[in-house]
Amino acid sequence: MKKAKGILLYSGGLDSLLAARVLLEQNIELIGIHFLPETLKESYRVIFIRIPVSVQMVMILAAGILLYHMRAYDVLPFIYFRF
């Protein structure tokens, strides 16, 4: 049987680490992605808004294709929201 895989978006807080621990105990292989600092995200937003709409659409399409291929490799979705 194949080992399940997942991507964990984590903030570095205790709840993110606990979610990772629970998934690891369930024998799910994780790839961790840490959130970017707000100033860096804001600079990327400004750059994205300033580029032509056609380039924005190509970038969105590329992100969609990447997500589709990730699904094809048996990556199990685990979405954890902190409220």
Buried (B, 14 or more C-beta within 10 A) or exposed (E): EEEBBBBBBBEEEEEBBEBBEEBEEEEBEBEEEEEEEEEEEEEEEEEEEEEEEEEEEEEEEEEEEEEEEBEEEEBEEBEBEEE
